Amino acid sequence: MAGHVFGRSAAQMPTAVAGAGCYIIDADGKRYLDGSGGAAVSCLGHDHPAVRAALHAQIDKIAFAHTGFFTSEPAEVLCDALIAAAPKGIEKVYLLSGGSESVEAALKLARQFFLETGEPRRHRVIARRQSYHGNTLGALAAGGNAWRREKYAPLLVETYHIDPCYAYRHQAVGESDAAYGRRAADALRTEIERLGPETVMAFIAEPVVGATAGAVPPAPGYFERIREICDEYGVLLILDEVMCGMGRTGTLFACEQDGISPDIVTIAKGLGAGYAPIGAMLASGRIYDAIAQGSGSFQHGHTYHGHPLAAAAAGAVVETLRAPGTMAQVRAKGATLQSRLEAALGQHSHVGDIRGRGLFRGIELVEDRDTKRPLDPARKVSARIKAAAMARGLICYPGSGTIDGKHGDHILLAPPFIIEDKQIDALVHMLAEAIDDAMAATQA
């Protein structure tokens, strides 16, 4: 009999009852290798002892104290740890309950900053097509995921989108990586000039694009040029690391690998590693000081933000992620995953690109490798791969509309950082079989 849970769809889901390392176990005892960390969330697996201990210890102290009245020790400790590892210039942390909340807060902070500094005309946000920044209305408006935006378009605030930095689809034949990176970045300069620099408040981007396009890394020099353009025009740079941050790409903050510092950065998912709902917006000292010395308060807030229990869990996660060797291990395992994928799928007739950084990898599927022609959307190949993988005991994260919101299919992989080489081999084997099954079932 159907229950009363309002799920994501009308489909009946297996019931998860236990977690063990990289596996989720359902009510029938079936084990699923979590090849995507859910949605790039479970970076430490499903029964990490240090995180569980932190939660147990905190629940015996205090679970909740409203941030309108109190701070808490777990929140203070967590924020100190994050700032100790944050990009240069980032000095303050605003704790929230997830990624969408963190992006909403970032957008509102950007607006308030310009009000406090005497530039009230700055209100426009520029983002990129084929991006995703969350499902609340402000975050959804900033995102460039056409499918997710479509139903809610009349409710979305005005935003502007430029082409993504997506070498597989947009780099010209014979164009060097560096030349393409600069050309892609210069689209931001063109758009700022078109809108009027005095009206633009922020540019928001994922350092490595996640769910919408499938682990697309930037071209060399792209973000360095983006930083230069933002500085030239006084535009705030917001980096959305909700999915790609917290070690997922091999450094605690993904932007470390691009040699830049943002004005605001958002994190979530791996911050709580699935043990508690938590996100954070980190801001530069310059932005914080403008408000602290101006009106004195950020006009924003949520009941559960800065929740002590969630902060305790995240504190244990961050301590684990910052332990010596952890990030090197992510990079090494990411290289192993990439090599195994290339060996199994690199010459597959329907695999066009295998990409990513660290333990964040995407496989783009095509009808024709030579022309890069996408699969017919009506075949729903990525969804079929998900079903075929689940039947085998593998969780992977499918995506469709990869290219333009309607065309293109990819599979996103983001396994726990504790994954072993033999589990990587099992993951790749099951995924390859699932791809073959899905393609065979939909052949014209």
Protein Blocks (a to p, Z undefined) as FASTA:
>chain_A
ZZfbdcfblbdcdddfbdehjbccdfkopacddfkgonomlmnojbdfklmmmmmmmmmm
ofcdcfklbccfklmmmmmmmmmmmcehiabdcddfbfklmmmmmmmmmmmmmmmnopak
bmbdcddehiaebjbfklmmmpmcfklmmmmmmmpccddddddddfklmmcghiafklmm
mmmmmmmmmmmmmnopklpfbdcddfbacklnoppacdehklmmmmmmmmmnopacdddf
klmgghlnopablklmnopacfbdcdefjlnnopaccddddddfklmmmmmmmnopacdd
dfkgoiaklmmmmmmmmmmmmpghklmmmmmmmmmmmmmmmmmmmmgckbfbdcdehjbd
cddddfblklopacdfklommmmmmmmmmmnopacdddehklnopgocdddddddfkbcf
klmmmmmmmmmmmmmmmmmmmgZZ
